[in-house]
Each structure stands twice: as structure tokens, then as C-alpha cells.
Amino acid sequence: MPLKASSHTTLHLLQNLSLILLALLFTPLVTLLTILSTLLSPLHPTTQNLTSNLQRRTNSSTFHRRTILVTGLGMSKGLTIARSFHCAGHRVIGADFEPYSIPVCGRFSRSLSSFYRVRKPTQKQGSKEYIQDLLDIVRREDVELWVSCSGVASAIEDGEAREALEHAGCRAVQFSVEITARLHDKNMFIDNTRGLGLNVPETRGVRSVEEAVEFLDGKEGERGRRYVLKFTGTDDKIRADMTLLPLTTREETRRHVAMFKPSLERPFVLQQFISGPEFCTHSIAIRGKIKAFTACESSELLMHYRAMNPGSPLFKAFLQYTEIYAEKMGEEFTGHFSIDFLADEDIGNGKGRSVDELMNKIFPIKCNPRAHTAAVLFTGKSEEVAEAYLSLLDEGSGTLGYYWIGHDLVTRVLLPILDFLRGKIGMAIVLGDWVEFLNHLLFWKDGTYEIWDPWPMWWLYVVYWPGMFWISILERNWWSRCNVSTTKLFRCS
């Protein structure tokens, strides 16, 4: 069970120190793997194919090498996109915030020509310094295209940066401030989607305890609907709460809602609960057209990615929904566009149903107007991905799974042993987790490691994460979960 702010300090210290110790124990093995990858990479078929493809493209009379700025290199999605441009023969410049001055793993990628640390937007300074840093990079490196891989906390600031960079002559794969805000806010997103004539779950904005209780009063049993209370912004401390409302009594419901303190300054939504499976999608939208798209099954904290079959009816329904959305948003709709869906539990995998029928059985629950970690599913399609992005400069799927070995080592190998020793689970569950780990290790692909570009993975596990855990101890800023792919720590409530 994840730790909370109320958990004893000793437990938080043990959590951080044990992970630092784990990193130290595996440092020799990770270092050996990285050095061997560097030495043997020129002989590996992957590197040889990459080299021959690069030579073929760059020797073509029709090839035009571009200079691309990719931000968010500390996250797997940013690193994947940078590698795609590099493998397609383009010059890639990287940039990221580097919190606490700890270099991010993407800084050490072979795919980059150079890397810059940029200042993070703050409440006091706003985004002025961040935008100025980006402008300086664009002018110094003659950048033609900026591909933003922002985190959830800087999406609006990236919208502001887009306007400044495009005024300086650099095109941007990034939504405007207005579109970003409309998609990022859960209530505004549902209202906008409903206005486009697309299927949505029942959603009600609430700004007080009384407003929420009045809406929920008598709702239980109405067409069998229940609701989940969600913050419209970002709050790691409450995002995992999926309590179904209303509760047994009006007073219980009131007490539960009151814990979250909804107000005019802190708005929430009550969203219809859909009991079926969850899916995430990721797409590249250029001028209202979807240029690249993928989808996979999802969860509240997704750390394993496996693309859906593009030929499945459900995949086609997600794609059609996304294409209609982008087209109706118009020519200004350019950026990364990722919708999370819930599907009615009675549709199964959608087999035997038409796409039009499924369009009324899938429900968008939120939108990420930024790159999604599912971008790792585009690995191996470098030329297609690069062309999708570069179409903005024009004037006119596989089933491989992706995982992160550091996450799986802890959650599929070590934690099951601890739970078994504490009598929480049986040996059958432990063995099942170990089999899953071996399956990922042998047949899936790590989201950070490439044999021709191994040092980002080495830095991530040997330096970056131990450094972040040590800072957590020094600041007594405790966390409950961490996402290896996005380098995000979820702080305790």
C-alpha cells in the first residue's frame, strides 16, 4: 500500500534509502550492460539497419535536413521523439528543466546535437524566463520546428511559448493557450466535446459541497448511474480516489465531498462512472488532421504499454472519434492530442460490432493536450513519425509491448517477496509476478534503453533516481508512488 503523509517518518526514510541501496547494488550490472552495448552496438543488426537507412535518406536528392528542438527529454516520450527525428536524419536539439540541477537522462542521448537546461516557470516569475530560454535556443541553433513534450504542470506555459516562438519564425507542435486550457480542464473538455456532437459521459461541474450533494441526492438508482468526484486541475494527493457516489446516506456523501474542499477557486466535476475497461490514445494533430495515432489499454498509473491491433473495431472507433474531434476543431488544431476513454463493459473487445455503434459506447473521461508516454509505441517507425511532425512545415503497428525494468524489478520481483513474507499473498501470486517479469524481460522492450543509445538508461537508474530519492530525504518531502517513465514523484496526501 502506498505511504501517506501520516505514515511514520521511518517508513518514508526506509522507502527512499532502500531504493537508493537497490540502485547501488545494480550499478555494476547496469554499467557493464551499458559499456557492452556501446562496444557491441556497431555490430548489432539494429544499429547497422539504422546506419544504412540514415545513409539512404541523407544521400537522397529530395532529403531536406531540419533542425528540431524537442523539450521534455527527461521523460521517455521526449526521448522517444528525439530519437525518431535523429533516426530519420534530422538535427535534434534537446532541452529540459532538470529540477534540483540533477541532469536528466535524455541529456546523454546520442540522438542530440546539443542540450540546454531551461528555467522552469514559477508562480512569481510566470513563464517569462522559460520562454526567453526557448527563444535563445531557437535563435542560437536556427531551430525550424519545436516539438513540445511538456508535463502536466507546464502545458499552459508551453501554449504561451508557442506564440512567442512562432512570432520568431519557428513553427511549433503545440496547442495555443486557449485550446490547451479548453482541453486540459476536465469540465471544459467535456463541454467542448459535447458541443462538437460527440458522445460524452454525464458530467457536472461543482464548486461547493452543497452543490455536489444536491446533484447527487436521489441520483443513486437513476438509470443505475454512480459518479466519481474529480479535481479539474492537478493534485497528486487525491487523483487516485475513485469512491463511487452517492454513498449510503446523504451525510456520508457530504462528509466525503467535504474532504476535498471544492470551491470557486478549486472546482471539481462529478463524472458518470463507466464500469468497463479504460484505454488511452495518443495522436499527432497537424492543422486539424490526425497524422499519427495509437491506442492501448490503460490504468490509473500506467507502466506497461502494448498497442491495440489497428484492425480491431474498437481501435477504429477510437481513431474515428479522434479524427472527427480534430477536424471539427479546425485549422488551428496542431499539437499532441491524447484522450483517455472508458468503454461500456458489455462491448468486450468490440468484435462483431460496427464502428458507428461503438462510437456511442466509448466515453472520453479526460484529455491530455500534450505528448503521452504512449508515444513509445511509435518506436521503430522513425521516418513515419518524423514526417508526421514535419508536415507542419509543408506549405500546402506492431504488437510489441513496452515496460520499464526499474519499475518491474521493484513491483514484480521485490515487493511480491515482501508481501509473501508478511503473509499478504501466497506463493502462486509471487510466481505469477515473476513469470510476468521474465515475459517482459525476454519479449518486451524497455522504454528507455536502446542498444545504440544506452547511456540515458544508465543515468536514469544510477544517478537521476538515487539523486531524487536523496533530495526527498533531505527535504522531508515524502512521496507515495513514482512514475519511472515520466520521472514524476506523486507527493503524499
C-alpha positions as CSV (number, residue, x, y, z in Angstrom):
1,M,0.0,0.0,0.0
2,P,1.4,3.5,-0.9
3,L,2.6,5.6,2.0
4,K,0.7,8.7,3.1
5,A,1.8,11.9,4.7
6,S,0.6,10.5,8.0
7,S,2.8,7.4,7.7
8,H,5.7,7.3,10.2
9,T,8.8,9.1,9.1
10,T,10.8,5.9,9.5
11,L,8.8,4.3,6.7
12,H,9.4,7.2,4.4
13,L,13.2,7.0,5.1
14,L,13.2,3.3,4.6
15,Q,11.4,3.7,1.3
16,N,13.9,6.1,-0.1
17,L,17.0,4.5,1.4
18,S,16.0,1.0,0.2
19,L,15.7,2.3,-3.4
20,I,19.0,4.1,-3.2
21,L,20.6,0.9,-2.0
22,L,18.9,-1.1,-4.7
23,A,20.4,1.4,-7.3
24,L,23.8,1.0,-5.8
25,L,23.6,-2.8,-5.8
26,F,22.6,-2.9,-9.5
27,T,25.1,-0.2,-10.6
28,P,27.9,-2.6,-11.6
29,L,25.4,-4.7,-13.7
30,V,23.8,-1.7,-15.3
31,T,27.3,-0.2,-16.0
32,L,28.5,-3.4,-17.6
33,L,25.4,-3.7,-19.8
34,T,25.8,-0.1,-20.9
35,I,29.6,-0.4,-21.7
36,L,28.9,-3.7,-23.6
37,S,26.1,-2.0,-25.5
38,T,28.4,0.9,-26.5
39,L,31.2,-1.5,-27.7
40,L,29.0,-4.1,-29.5
41,S,26.4,-1.6,-30.9
42,P,28.2,-1.2,-34.3
43,L,27.9,-5.0,-34.8
44,H,24.2,-5.2,-33.9
45,P,21.6,-5.5,-36.7
46,T,19.6,-2.7,-35.2
47,T,22.5,-0.2,-35.4
48,Q,23.5,-1.5,-38.9
49,N,20.0,-1.0,-40.2
50,L,19.8,2.4,-38.6
51,T,23.1,3.4,-40.2
52,S,22.1,2.2,-43.7
53,N,18.7,3.9,-43.5
54,L,20.4,7.2,-42.5
55,Q,22.8,7.0,-45.4
56,R,20.0,6.2,-47.8
57,R,17.9,9.1,-46.6
58,T,20.7,11.7,-46.3
59,N,22.1,10.8,-49.8
60,S,18.7,11.3,-51.4
61,S,18.4,14.5,-53.5
62,T,15.0,15.1,-52.1
63,F,16.0,14.9,-48.4
64,H,16.0,18.2,-46.5
65,R,17.7,18.0,-43.1
66,R,15.8,20.0,-40.5
67,T,16.8,21.4,-37.1
68,I,14.3,20.3,-34.4
69,L,14.0,21.4,-30.8
70,V,12.5,18.7,-28.5
71,T,11.7,19.6,-24.9
72,G,10.9,17.2,-22.1
73,L,14.0,14.9,-22.7
74,G,13.9,13.7,-19.1
75,M,10.7,11.8,-19.9
76,S,10.6,8.6,-22.1
77,K,8.1,10.3,-24.5
78,G,10.5,13.2,-25.2
79,L,13.5,10.8,-25.6
80,T,11.5,8.6,-28.0
81,I,10.5,11.6,-30.2
82,A,14.1,12.9,-30.2
83,R,15.4,9.5,-31.3
84,S,12.8,9.3,-34.1
85,F,14.0,12.6,-35.6
86,H,17.6,11.5,-35.3
87,C,16.9,8.1,-36.9
88,A,15.2,10.0,-39.7
89,G,18.3,12.0,-40.4
90,H,17.5,15.3,-38.8
91,R,19.5,17.5,-36.3
92,V,18.0,17.4,-32.9
93,I,18.4,19.9,-30.1
94,G,17.2,18.9,-26.6
95,A,16.1,20.9,-23.6
96,D,14.5,20.3,-20.2
97,F,14.1,21.8,-16.7
98,E,16.4,19.5,-14.7
99,P,15.0,20.0,-11.2
100,Y,17.4,20.4,-8.4
101,S,20.1,20.7,-11.1
102,I,20.3,16.9,-11.5
103,P,20.9,16.3,-15.2
104,V,18.0,14.3,-16.9
105,C,18.8,11.1,-18.7
106,G,17.9,12.4,-22.1
107,R,20.9,14.8,-22.0
108,F,23.2,11.9,-22.6
109,S,21.4,10.6,-25.7
110,R,23.4,10.1,-28.9
111,S,20.4,11.5,-30.8
112,L,21.1,15.0,-29.6
113,S,23.4,17.5,-31.3
114,S,23.3,19.7,-28.1
115,F,21.3,20.1,-24.9
116,Y,20.2,23.1,-22.9
117,R,18.8,23.5,-19.4
118,V,15.9,25.8,-19.3
119,R,14.4,27.7,-16.3
120,K,11.1,26.3,-15.0
121,P,8.0,28.6,-14.9
122,T,7.2,29.7,-11.3
123,Q,4.3,31.4,-9.7
124,K,6.4,34.5,-9.0
125,Q,8.1,34.9,-12.4
126,G,5.5,33.2,-14.5
127,S,6.7,31.7,-17.9
128,K,8.8,34.8,-19.0
129,E,12.2,33.3,-18.2
130,Y,11.2,29.9,-19.7
131,I,10.0,31.5,-22.9
132,Q,13.1,33.6,-23.2
133,D,15.3,30.5,-22.8
134,L,13.4,28.8,-25.6
135,L,13.8,31.9,-27.8
136,D,17.5,32.0,-27.1
137,I,17.9,28.3,-28.2
138,V,15.8,28.9,-31.3
139,R,17.9,31.8,-32.4
140,R,21.3,30.3,-31.5
141,E,20.6,26.9,-33.2
142,D,18.4,28.2,-36.1
143,V,15.6,25.9,-35.0
144,E,12.8,25.4,-37.6
145,L,10.4,23.3,-35.5
146,W,9.7,23.0,-31.8
147,V,8.1,19.7,-30.6
148,S,6.8,20.3,-27.0
149,C,6.8,17.3,-24.7
150,S,5.5,19.2,-21.7
151,G,4.5,17.7,-18.4
152,V,1.0,18.3,-16.9
153,A,2.3,21.2,-14.8
154,S,3.7,23.3,-17.8
155,A,1.1,22.7,-20.5
156,I,-0.4,26.2,-20.4
157,E,3.1,27.8,-20.3
158,D,4.0,25.8,-23.4
159,G,0.9,27.3,-25.1
160,E,2.3,30.8,-24.2
161,A,5.7,29.8,-25.6
162,R,4.2,28.7,-28.9
163,E,3.0,32.2,-29.7
164,A,6.4,33.7,-28.9
165,L,8.4,31.1,-30.9
166,E,6.1,31.2,-34.0
167,H,6.5,35.0,-34.0
168,A,10.2,34.4,-34.1
169,G,9.8,32.2,-37.2
170,C,9.9,28.8,-35.5
171,R,6.8,26.5,-36.1
172,A,5.5,24.6,-33.0
173,V,3.7,21.3,-32.5
174,Q,1.8,22.8,-29.5
175,F,-1.7,23.9,-29.0
176,S,-2.5,27.6,-28.3
177,V,-3.1,28.8,-24.8
178,E,-6.9,28.9,-25.4
179,I,-7.1,25.4,-26.9
180,T,-4.8,23.9,-24.2
181,A,-6.9,25.4,-21.4
182,R,-10.1,24.1,-23.1
183,L,-8.8,20.6,-23.3
184,H,-6.8,20.4,-20.1
185,D,-9.7,21.4,-17.7
186,K,-12.0,18.3,-17.3
187,N,-15.2,20.2,-17.2
188,M,-14.3,22.5,-20.2
189,F,-13.1,19.4,-22.2
190,I,-16.4,17.6,-21.7
191,D,-18.4,20.7,-22.6
192,N,-16.3,21.3,-25.7
193,T,-16.7,17.7,-26.7
194,R,-20.4,17.7,-26.2
195,G,-20.6,20.9,-28.3
196,L,-18.9,19.1,-31.2
197,G,-21.7,16.5,-31.1
198,L,-19.6,13.6,-29.8
199,N,-20.5,11.1,-27.1
200,V,-19.6,12.0,-23.5
201,P,-20.4,10.7,-20.0
202,E,-22.7,12.8,-17.9
203,T,-20.5,15.4,-16.2
204,R,-21.5,18.2,-13.7
205,G,-19.1,20.9,-12.5
206,V,-19.3,21.5,-8.8
207,R,-17.8,24.4,-6.8
208,S,-19.1,23.7,-3.3
209,V,-20.1,20.8,-1.1
210,E,-23.8,21.8,-1.2
211,E,-23.8,21.9,-5.0
212,A,-22.3,18.4,-5.1
213,V,-24.7,16.9,-2.5
214,E,-27.7,18.5,-4.2
215,F,-26.8,17.0,-7.5
216,L,-26.1,13.5,-6.0
217,D,-29.2,13.5,-3.8
218,G,-31.5,11.0,-5.4
219,K,-29.1,10.1,-8.2
220,E,-28.4,6.6,-6.9
221,G,-30.5,4.2,-8.9
222,E,-31.3,6.7,-11.6
223,R,-30.6,4.6,-14.7
224,G,-28.1,2.8,-12.4
225,R,-25.6,5.7,-12.5
226,R,-22.9,6.4,-10.0
227,Y,-20.4,9.2,-10.1
228,V,-16.7,9.9,-9.3
229,L,-15.6,13.3,-7.9
230,K,-12.6,14.6,-9.9
231,F,-10.5,17.7,-9.5
232,T,-10.4,19.8,-12.7
233,G,-6.8,20.7,-12.2
234,T,-3.8,18.7,-11.0
235,D,-3.5,17.3,-7.4
236,D,-1.4,14.2,-7.0
237,K,-2.7,13.8,-3.4
238,I,-6.3,13.0,-4.5
239,R,-6.1,11.7,-8.1
240,A,-6.2,8.1,-7.0
241,D,-9.6,8.4,-5.1
242,M,-12.3,6.6,-7.1
243,T,-15.0,6.5,-4.5
244,L,-18.4,5.9,-6.1
245,L,-21.0,8.5,-5.2
246,P,-23.5,8.9,-3.7
247,L,-22.7,6.9,-0.6
248,T,-25.3,5.1,1.6
249,T,-26.6,8.3,3.3
250,R,-26.7,12.0,2.4
251,E,-24.5,12.8,5.4
252,E,-21.8,10.2,4.4
253,T,-21.8,11.7,1.0
254,R,-21.4,15.2,2.4
255,R,-18.5,14.2,4.7
256,H,-16.7,12.6,1.8
257,V,-17.1,15.5,-0.6
258,A,-16.1,18.0,2.2
259,M,-12.7,16.3,2.5
260,F,-11.8,17.6,-1.0
261,K,-12.9,21.2,-0.2
262,P,-14.5,22.2,-3.6
263,S,-14.8,25.9,-4.1
264,L,-14.8,28.6,-6.8
265,E,-11.0,28.6,-6.7
266,R,-10.8,24.8,-6.5
267,P,-13.5,23.4,-8.9
268,F,-14.4,19.8,-9.3
269,V,-16.5,17.7,-11.6
270,L,-18.9,14.8,-10.8
271,Q,-18.5,12.4,-13.7
272,Q,-20.6,9.4,-14.6
273,F,-18.8,6.2,-13.7
274,I,-18.4,3.8,-16.6
275,S,-17.7,0.3,-15.4
276,G,-15.9,-1.0,-18.5
277,P,-12.2,-1.1,-19.4
278,E,-10.0,2.0,-19.7
279,F,-8.0,2.9,-22.8
280,C,-5.5,5.7,-23.6
281,T,-4.8,7.2,-27.1
282,H,-2.0,9.3,-28.4
283,S,-2.1,11.2,-31.7
284,I,-0.2,13.9,-33.6
285,A,-2.6,16.5,-34.9
286,I,-1.5,18.9,-37.6
287,R,-3.9,21.6,-38.8
288,G,-6.9,19.6,-37.8
289,K,-5.7,16.3,-39.3
290,I,-4.5,13.3,-37.4
291,K,-1.1,12.4,-38.8
292,A,-0.2,9.6,-36.4
293,F,-2.3,7.6,-33.9
294,T,-2.0,4.8,-31.4
295,A,-4.1,3.3,-28.6
296,C,-3.6,0.8,-25.8
297,E,-5.3,-0.4,-22.7
298,S,-4.8,1.8,-19.7
299,S,-4.9,2.1,-15.9
300,E,-4.7,4.8,-13.2
301,L,-0.8,4.5,-13.1
302,L,0.1,3.0,-16.5
303,M,3.6,1.5,-16.7
304,H,3.1,-1.2,-19.3
305,Y,2.2,-0.3,-22.9
306,R,1.1,-2.6,-25.7
307,A,-0.5,-1.2,-28.8
308,M,-4.0,-2.4,-29.8
309,N,-4.5,-4.1,-33.1
310,P,-5.1,-1.3,-35.6
311,G,-7.6,-3.7,-37.4
312,S,-9.8,-4.1,-34.3
313,P,-13.2,-2.4,-34.4
314,L,-12.5,-0.7,-31.0
315,F,-9.2,0.8,-32.3
316,K,-11.0,2.1,-35.4
317,A,-13.7,3.7,-33.2
318,F,-11.1,5.5,-31.1
319,L,-9.4,6.7,-34.3
320,Q,-12.6,7.9,-35.9
321,Y,-13.6,9.7,-32.7
322,T,-10.2,11.4,-32.6
323,E,-10.3,12.3,-36.3
324,I,-13.7,13.8,-36.0
325,Y,-12.7,15.8,-33.0
326,A,-9.6,17.2,-34.6
327,E,-11.4,18.1,-37.9
328,K,-14.2,19.9,-36.1
329,M,-11.6,21.9,-34.1
330,G,-10.3,23.4,-37.3
331,E,-7.0,24.5,-38.9
332,E,-5.6,25.9,-35.7
333,F,-5.6,22.5,-34.1
334,T,-1.9,21.5,-34.0
335,G,-0.3,19.6,-31.1
336,H,-0.2,16.3,-29.3
337,F,-3.7,15.1,-28.6
338,S,-4.4,12.3,-26.2
339,I,-7.8,11.2,-25.0
340,D,-8.5,8.7,-22.2
341,F,-11.6,6.6,-22.8
342,L,-13.8,4.2,-20.9
343,A,-15.8,1.7,-22.8
344,D,-19.1,0.1,-21.8
345,E,-18.4,-3.3,-20.2
346,D,-20.9,-5.1,-22.4
347,I,-18.9,-4.5,-25.7
348,G,-16.0,-6.7,-24.9
349,N,-13.3,-6.2,-27.5
350,G,-15.8,-4.8,-29.9
351,K,-15.7,-7.8,-32.2
352,G,-18.7,-8.1,-34.4
353,R,-19.9,-4.5,-33.8
354,S,-19.7,-1.7,-36.3
355,V,-17.6,1.4,-35.7
356,D,-20.6,3.7,-35.7
357,E,-22.2,1.5,-32.9
358,L,-19.0,1.6,-30.9
359,M,-18.8,5.4,-31.2
360,N,-21.8,5.5,-28.8
361,K,-20.3,3.0,-26.4
362,I,-17.0,4.8,-25.7
363,F,-16.8,7.7,-23.3
364,P,-13.9,10.3,-23.1
365,I,-13.1,10.9,-19.4
366,K,-10.2,13.3,-19.8
367,C,-7.8,14.8,-22.4
368,N,-4.0,15.4,-22.2
369,P,-3.3,18.3,-24.6
370,R,0.4,17.2,-24.6
371,A,2.5,14.2,-25.6
372,H,1.6,11.0,-23.8
373,T,4.0,8.3,-22.8
374,A,2.2,6.0,-25.3
375,A,4.5,7.8,-27.8
376,V,6.9,5.0,-27.0
377,L,4.7,2.8,-29.2
378,F,5.9,4.7,-32.2
379,T,9.4,3.3,-31.6
380,G,10.7,1.7,-34.8
381,K,8.6,4.0,-37.0
382,S,11.1,6.9,-37.1
383,E,10.6,8.0,-40.6
384,E,6.8,8.0,-40.4
385,V,6.8,9.8,-37.1
386,A,9.2,12.5,-38.3
387,E,7.2,13.0,-41.5
388,A,4.0,13.4,-39.4
389,Y,5.6,16.2,-37.4
390,L,7.4,17.8,-40.4
391,S,4.1,18.0,-42.4
392,L,3.6,21.2,-40.3
393,L,6.5,22.8,-42.3
394,D,4.9,22.0,-45.6
395,E,3.1,24.8,-47.2
396,G,0.4,23.1,-48.6
397,S,1.6,-1.1,-35.9
398,G,3.1,-3.6,-34.1
399,T,2.2,-5.6,-31.0
400,L,5.5,-5.2,-29.2
401,G,5.0,-4.3,-25.5
402,Y,6.9,-1.6,-23.6
403,Y,7.9,-1.6,-19.9
404,W,10.5,0.0,-17.6
405,I,12.8,-2.6,-16.0
406,G,13.4,-0.5,-12.9
407,H,9.6,-0.3,-12.2
408,D,9.1,-4.0,-12.9
409,L,12.1,-5.1,-10.7
410,V,10.5,-3.4,-7.7
411,T,6.8,-4.2,-8.4
412,R,7.1,-7.6,-10.0
413,V,10.1,-9.1,-8.1
414,L,10.9,-7.5,-4.8
415,L,7.5,-6.2,-3.5
416,P,5.8,-9.6,-4.0
417,I,8.6,-11.2,-1.9
418,L,7.9,-8.8,0.9
419,D,4.2,-9.3,0.7
420,F,4.7,-13.0,0.8
421,L,6.9,-12.8,3.9
422,R,4.3,-10.6,5.6
423,G,1.6,-13.2,4.8
424,K,-0.4,-10.9,2.5
425,I,-0.2,-13.1,-0.6
426,G,0.5,-16.7,-1.5
427,M,3.4,-18.2,-3.4
428,A,1.2,-18.7,-6.5
429,I,0.9,-14.9,-6.8
430,V,4.6,-14.4,-6.3
431,L,5.4,-16.9,-9.0
432,G,2.8,-15.2,-11.3
433,D,4.5,-11.9,-10.9
434,W,7.9,-13.4,-11.5
435,V,6.7,-15.0,-14.7
436,E,5.3,-11.7,-15.9
437,F,8.6,-10.0,-15.2
438,L,10.5,-12.7,-17.2
439,N,8.0,-12.3,-20.0
440,H,8.6,-8.6,-20.1
441,L,12.4,-9.0,-19.9
442,L,12.5,-11.6,-22.7
443,F,9.8,-10.5,-25.1
444,W,9.0,-6.8,-24.4
445,K,11.1,-3.7,-24.8
446,D,12.4,-1.3,-22.2
447,G,11.0,2.2,-22.8
448,T,14.4,4.0,-22.2
449,Y,17.1,1.5,-23.4
450,E,18.4,1.3,-27.0
451,I,21.5,-0.7,-27.8
452,W,22.8,2.2,-29.9
453,D,21.9,4.8,-27.3
454,P,22.3,3.1,-23.8
455,W,23.6,5.9,-21.6
456,P,20.2,7.6,-20.9
457,M,19.1,4.4,-19.2
458,W,22.3,4.2,-17.2
459,W,22.0,7.8,-16.0
460,L,18.3,7.3,-15.1
461,Y,18.9,4.4,-12.7
462,V,22.4,5.1,-11.4
463,V,22.3,8.9,-10.9
464,Y,18.9,10.5,-11.5
465,W,16.6,8.4,-9.4
466,P,19.0,8.0,-6.4
467,G,19.5,11.7,-6.5
468,M,15.8,12.4,-6.4
469,F,15.3,10.0,-3.5
470,W,18.2,11.6,-1.6
471,I,16.7,15.0,-2.1
472,S,13.3,13.7,-0.8
473,I,15.1,12.6,2.4
474,L,16.9,16.0,2.8
475,E,13.7,18.0,2.3
476,R,11.4,15.6,4.1
477,N,9.1,15.9,1.1
478,W,7.6,12.4,1.1
479,W,6.0,10.6,-1.9
480,S,3.7,7.6,-2.3
481,R,4.4,6.5,-5.8
482,C,6.7,7.3,-8.7
483,N,6.4,7.0,-12.4
484,V,9.7,5.9,-14.0
485,S,8.7,6.8,-17.5
486,T,7.8,10.5,-16.7
487,T,10.3,10.9,-13.8
488,K,7.4,12.1,-11.6
489,L,7.1,11.6,-7.9
490,F,3.5,11.6,-6.5
491,R,3.6,13.5,-3.3
492,C,1.8,12.2,-0.2
493,S,-1.6,13.5,0.9
